[in-house]
C-alpha cells in the first residue's frame, strides 16, 4: 500500500481535491476513476479507503440501478433539484 493510502487525512484530502477540481465537468465518478489518484495501489486497498470516506460522510453513493458511482456529499444536479416537484 502506498504512503498516501496509509495516511487517512492525506488520502481524504487527495480524493476531495481531485473531485473538487473535476466537479466543473462532472460530479459522479466510477470506482475505476479513483485508480487515477492512487495508481500504485490495488483495487481492494482503494475500495477500503473509498468506503471509509462514504462511512465518514465525505462521499456518497449514487446508483442508477445498474451502476454505482461516488460523489462528494451534497454536490451535483440531484441535490440541486431535490425538493422540487
N, C-alpha and C positions, 0 to 999 in steps of 0.2 A: 504494500500500500504506500502511496506517495505521502510525503510530509504534509501536503495540503489537505488530504483526507484525514490524516491523523489529528490535525488541529481543527476542532469543530468550528471555532469562531472564524478562522481563515477560510474554511470551506463554505460556510454560510455567506460570508462577505463576497467570495468569488462568485457564487451562484446568483446572489441578489444583484451584484454589479453587472454581471453578464446579462441577466434577464432584463434589468432596467435599461441597459444600453440597447438591447434588441426590441424593447417594448414599443418603439416608434413604428415598427413594421408588423410585429406580431406579439400576442400576449400569452399564447398557449404553446407549449413545447412538448415534443415526443421525448420519451426516455432516452432514446439514442442521441438526442441533441446534447445531453449532459456529458457525453463522452468527449465533446469538444473542450469542455472545461477541465476534465480530468483524463487526458489522452493516455496516460501511462498506467491507468488503473483498470482492474477487471470490472465487468458489469455488476457483479454481486456486491462489491465494495461501494460502487457508486449508488446502487439501489438502496443500500442501507442508509447512506447519507441523505439521499432524497426523501426517503420515507421518514427519517428523523425530522427533516425540515417540514414535512407535512404534519407530523405529530406536534411539532412546536408551534404550528400556526403561521409559519413563514410562507409556505407554499400551500396550494390546494389542488385536489384532483378535479379534473373536468372530464366527463365522459360523454361521448356521442352515442353510446350504446354498443359500439363495436370497437372503439378506440379510446384509450385512456391517455389524457395529456395532463401536463402540470402547468400551473401559472402562479404568479405572485398573488397572494391573498388580497382580494378586493380590486383587482385590476381586470380590464377587458370589457368588451361590449356587454357581456352577460350581466355584469354588475352595474353598468351604466343604465341599463334598461329595466332592472329589477323594480317591481312595484308598479310598473306601467301596465295599463290594460288596453 
